């Protein structure tokens, strides 16, 4: 590898380059859905995307490079943030959005692939951390608004509340290997809400909102 080789997935945006990247990333998602991370190869992505294998090696270099680029694409997408005027309802809506996403086989497979890639590649691990940190930062506005309304104790860690909503989904997906459904969304939101109101995410002595 030469020192001036471009970063994985790096290329000028727009035109043919953009179409090529879109085709490749869509093929990555399709391959993850069909064969899982263990079956993801540059050859299969090349065949599915109809992009030359040499192009994949030049621009992405490896399976981990492909997954990193998929993560980067996800990070740029707008995240819908509920704003119902009630923390309970906002958390339920957020949990419902997560459930709707991961009930789809393609995105369930993506989560599994992201974690597997992160184990093998420091670059993938950093990308994964960045994506989830940014998602939590944006969704934390739900709890910040609730604090402004006096629904939760002052000093409540907004990002921690949001993470508590998401955590049961990843436990179900990655550890228990069970289905993601509305019941899980309901219990995840209810548990995070009760903990937030009870001061579990706020400094000692601020439990009464």
C-alpha positions as CSV (number, residue, x, y, z in Angstrom):
1,X,0.0,0.0,0.0
2,X,1.4,3.4,-1.0
3,X,1.4,6.3,1.5
4,X,-0.8,8.4,-0.8
5,X,-3.5,5.7,-1.2
6,X,-7.0,7.2,-0.6
7,X,-8.9,6.4,2.5
8,X,-11.4,3.5,2.2
9,X,-14.4,4.7,0.1
10,X,-12.9,8.1,-0.5
11,X,-13.7,9.6,-3.9
12,X,-15.1,12.8,-5.4
13,X,-18.9,13.0,-4.9
14,X,-21.4,13.4,-7.7
15,X,-21.9,11.9,-11.1
16,X,-20.6,8.5,-12.0
17,X,-18.6,8.3,-8.7
18,X,-21.8,8.8,-6.7
19,X,-23.7,6.2,-8.7
20,X,-20.9,3.7,-8.2
21,X,-20.7,4.3,-4.5
22,X,-24.5,4.0,-4.1
23,X,-24.5,0.7,-6.1
24,X,-21.7,-0.7,-4.0
25,X,-23.2,0.3,-0.6
26,X,-26.6,-1.1,-1.6
27,X,-24.9,-4.3,-2.6
28,X,-23.2,-4.5,0.8
29,X,-26.5,-4.2,2.6
30,X,-28.0,-6.8,0.3
31,X,-25.1,-9.2,0.9
32,X,-25.3,-8.7,4.7
33,X,-29.0,-9.5,4.6
34,X,-28.6,-12.6,2.4
35,X,-25.4,-14.1,3.8
36,X,-24.4,-12.2,6.9
37,X,-21.0,-10.7,7.7
38,X,-19.3,-14.1,7.5
39,X,-20.5,-14.3,3.8
40,X,-19.6,-10.8,2.8
41,X,-16.8,-10.7,0.3
42,X,-15.5,-8.2,-2.2
43,X,-16.2,-10.7,-5.0
44,X,-19.9,-11.0,-4.1
45,X,-20.3,-7.3,-3.7
46,X,-18.6,-6.8,-7.1
47,X,-21.0,-9.3,-8.7
48,X,-24.1,-7.8,-7.1
49,X,-23.2,-4.2,-7.7
50,X,-21.8,-4.8,-11.2
51,X,-18.8,-2.7,-10.2
52,X,-15.3,-4.1,-11.2
53,X,-13.6,-6.0,-8.4
54,X,-10.4,-3.9,-9.1
55,X,-12.4,-0.8,-8.3
56,X,-13.5,-2.2,-5.0
57,X,-10.0,-3.1,-4.0
58,X,-8.7,0.3,-5.1
59,X,-11.4,2.4,-3.3
60,X,-12.4,0.2,-0.3
61,X,-9.6,-2.3,0.0
62,X,-11.4,-4.7,2.3
63,X,-14.7,-5.9,3.6
64,X,-14.1,-3.7,6.7
65,X,-13.6,-0.7,4.4
66,X,-17.0,-1.3,2.8
67,X,-18.7,-1.5,6.2
68,X,-17.0,1.7,7.4
69,X,-18.3,3.5,4.3
70,X,-21.8,2.2,5.0
71,X,-21.6,3.5,8.5
72,X,-20.4,6.9,7.2
73,X,-23.4,7.0,4.9
74,X,-25.8,6.2,7.7
75,X,-24.3,8.9,9.9
76,X,-25.2,11.6,7.3
77,X,-28.9,10.7,7.2
78,X,-31.3,12.9,9.1
79,X,-32.6,11.3,12.3
80,X,-36.3,12.0,13.0
81,X,-36.6,13.2,16.6
82,X,-40.0,13.0,18.2
83,X,-41.5,16.1,19.8
84,X,-44.9,15.3,21.3
85,X,-44.6,17.6,24.4
86,X,-44.3,14.6,26.7
87,X,-41.2,12.6,27.6
88,X,-43.1,9.4,28.0
89,X,-44.6,9.7,24.5
90,X,-41.3,10.9,23.0
91,X,-39.4,7.9,24.3
92,X,-42.2,5.6,23.1
93,X,-42.0,7.1,19.7
94,X,-38.2,6.8,19.6
95,X,-38.4,3.2,20.7
96,X,-41.0,2.5,18.0
97,X,-38.7,4.0,15.4
98,X,-35.8,1.8,16.5
99,X,-38.1,-1.3,16.5
100,X,-39.4,-0.5,13.0
101,X,-35.8,-0.1,11.7
102,X,-34.4,-3.3,13.2
103,X,-37.5,-5.4,12.4
104,X,-36.2,-5.2,8.8
105,X,-33.8,-8.0,8.0
106,X,-31.5,-5.7,6.1
107,X,-30.8,-3.4,9.0
108,X,-30.7,-6.2,11.6
109,X,-27.9,-7.8,9.4
110,X,-26.2,-4.4,9.2
111,X,-26.0,-4.1,13.0
112,X,-24.5,-7.6,13.2
113,X,-22.0,-6.7,10.5
114,X,-21.0,-3.4,12.0
115,X,-20.2,-5.1,15.3
116,X,-18.2,-7.9,13.6
117,X,-16.3,-5.4,11.5
118,X,-15.5,-3.3,14.6
119,X,-13.9,-6.3,16.3
120,X,-11.5,-6.8,13.3
121,X,-10.8,-3.2,12.4
122,X,-9.9,-0.1,14.6
123,X,-11.2,2.1,11.8
124,X,-14.6,0.3,11.8
125,X,-14.7,0.4,15.6
126,X,-14.1,4.2,15.5
127,X,-16.8,4.6,12.9
128,X,-19.3,2.6,14.9
129,X,-18.6,4.6,18.0
130,X,-19.0,7.9,16.1
131,X,-22.3,6.9,14.5
132,X,-23.9,5.8,17.7
133,X,-22.5,8.8,19.7
134,X,-23.9,11.2,17.1
135,X,-27.3,9.5,17.1
136,X,-27.5,9.6,20.8
137,X,-26.4,13.3,20.8
138,X,-29.3,14.2,18.4
139,X,-31.9,12.1,20.2
140,X,-30.8,13.5,23.6
141,X,-32.8,16.6,22.7
142,X,-35.9,14.7,23.7
143,X,-34.6,14.6,27.3
144,X,-33.2,18.1,27.3
145,X,-36.7,19.4,26.4
146,X,-38.2,17.3,29.2
147,X,-35.7,18.9,31.6
148,X,-36.7,22.3,30.5
149,X,-40.3,21.4,31.2
150,X,-39.4,20.1,34.6
151,X,-40.3,16.5,33.8
152,X,-37.0,15.1,35.0
153,X,-34.6,16.0,37.7
154,X,-32.1,18.8,36.9
155,X,-28.8,17.5,35.6
156,X,-30.3,14.4,34.0
157,X,-27.8,12.8,31.6
158,X,-29.9,13.1,28.4
159,X,-27.6,10.9,26.3
160,X,-27.6,8.1,29.0
161,X,-31.5,8.1,29.0
162,X,-31.5,7.7,25.2
163,X,-28.9,5.0,25.4
164,X,-31.0,3.2,28.0
165,X,-33.9,3.1,25.4
166,X,-31.6,1.6,22.7
167,X,-29.7,-0.9,24.9
168,X,-32.5,-3.6,25.1
169,X,-32.7,-3.7,21.3
170,X,-29.0,-4.5,20.9
171,X,-29.1,-7.1,23.7
172,X,-32.0,-8.7,21.9
173,X,-30.4,-8.5,18.5
174,X,-26.8,-9.5,19.4
175,X,-27.0,-11.6,22.5
176,X,-30.4,-13.3,22.7
177,X,-30.8,-13.4,18.9
178,X,-34.5,-12.8,19.4
179,X,-37.2,-10.8,17.5
180,X,-37.5,-7.1,17.7
181,X,-41.2,-6.1,18.1
182,X,-43.6,-3.6,19.6
183,X,-43.6,-5.2,23.0
184,X,-39.8,-4.7,23.3
185,X,-40.2,-1.1,22.2
186,X,-42.8,-0.5,24.8
187,X,-40.9,-2.0,27.7
188,X,-37.6,-0.3,26.7
189,X,-39.3,3.1,26.6
190,X,-41.2,2.5,29.9
191,X,-38.1,1.4,31.7
192,X,-36.0,4.3,30.6
193,X,-38.8,6.7,31.4
194,X,-39.3,5.3,34.9
195,X,-35.5,5.4,35.6
196,X,-35.2,9.0,34.4
197,X,-38.1,10.2,36.6
198,X,-36.6,8.3,39.5
199,X,-33.3,10.1,39.2
200,X,-31.2,7.2,38.0
201,X,-29.5,9.4,35.4
202,X,-29.1,12.5,37.5
203,X,-26.6,13.6,40.1
204,X,-27.3,12.6,43.8
205,X,-29.6,14.9,45.6
206,X,-31.5,16.0,42.5
207,X,-34.1,13.2,42.3
208,X,-37.1,15.5,42.8
209,X,-37.9,17.3,39.5
